[in-house]
Amino acid sequence: MFLNRAEIIDKINHFSGRNEPFLFLIDFDGENGFVLSPKEADNNSLRYDIGGRKNGEKTVKKETFDFDIFPVDQETYKKAFEKVVFHLKRGDTYLLNLTFPTTLKSNLTLSEIFDISRAPYKLHVPGQFVVFSPELFVHIGNSRIFSYPMKGTIDAAYPDAELHLMADEKEFYEHNTIVDLIRNDLSMVSTNVSVTKFRYIDRIHTNRGDLLQVSSEICGELPPGYLNKLGEILFTLLPAGSVTGAPKEKTVEIIRATESYSRGFYTGIFGFFDGHSLTSAVSIRFIEKTHNGLIFKSGGGITALSDMESEYQEMLKKIYVPVD
């Protein structure tokens, strides 16, 4: 089922060039993933719900919902944070998305978590992981490409949360940096790129309270025949800017030297092509099954204006399941 980079590109081009639907997954390193027809996805017991394109039936939901987390301690986080700050001060990076795995104990299976989570982009790979992402990576259709980078999070219960989030200097700088990065990325595959909507807020309901998150909309025009090169277009944009930082290449190098684990499929992308348009999401809000149990991978953007305690708390706030 799993393919290497060249095989993924060829298979995406094969399906999209013939206007045939497919489901796809690509890891953070861009070296592993799959491209499957809907029938092949069903045969491999994959579950997905991506922008309304979905399959499978719900399992029986448990009456109780246990969700206990055991994150890294602040001292461990601080050591990694200080490494990032060192590179920020040297000018090696201007924004870096620092992430950690958190041990999770729950009475729910990955399939049950898939069922109860309320997110626009969901994928369950049996025995491996479930992702319930709020963040669209790119939407491609009618010769246009759209991206919706998400940067900026606050507890909705915080007094005047929306005003505080929109006025926060660090959050504005972080969001603006990513918007600029994504605009440059889209310019590599499209023309007439513009920011069509800047800094709007979405509310997300979770099992640990509501969150407010800030996104923007960026759009470009694709060249004729783009469906024959859809694989190359996607890989040109990888890895996703919102979960790496800027400048992207150097920041990814620092991430790999700083983080204490392999991201794997976390912060990669997944999506569905319906024969005419493609909808893809960033693989965040991610629970993985390991030989030691479940882990929840989460993190946030670090800039020169970041406060260690605040960033640690933001990482913890993102450990949730979105529920009604």
Sequence and secondary structure as in RCSB ss.txt:
>XXXX:A:sequence
MFLNRAEIIDKINHFSGRNEPFLFLIDFDGENGFVLSPKEADNNSLRYDIGGRKNGEKTVKKETFDFDIFPVDQE
TYKKAFEKVVFHLKRGDTYLLNLTFPTTLKSNLTLSEIFDISRAPYKLHVPGQFVVFSPELFVHIGNSRIFSYPM
KGTIDAAYPDAELHLMADEKEFYEHNTIVDLIRNDLSMVSTNVSVTKFRYIDRIHTNRGDLLQVSSEICGELPPG
YLNKLGEILFTLLPAGSVTGAPKEKTVEIIRATESYSRGFYTGIFGFFDGHSLTSAVSIRFIEKTHNGLIFKSGG
GITALSDMESEYQEMLKKIYVPVD
>XXXX:A:secstr
  B HHHHHHHHHHHHHTT  EEEEE TTSS EEEE HHHHHHTT EEEETTEE S      SS  EEEE   HH
HHHHHHHHHHHHHHHTS SEEEEEEEEEEEESS HHHHHHH   SEEEEETTTEEEEE  EEEEEETTEEEE  E
EEEEETTSTTHHHHHHH HHHHHHHHHHHHHHHHHHHTT EEEEEEEEEEEEEE  TT  EEEEEEEEEEE  TT
GGGGHHHHHHHH S GGGTEESHHHHHHHHHHH SS  TTTTSEEEEE SS EEEEE  SEEEEETTEEEEEEEE
EE TT  HHHHHHHHHHT      
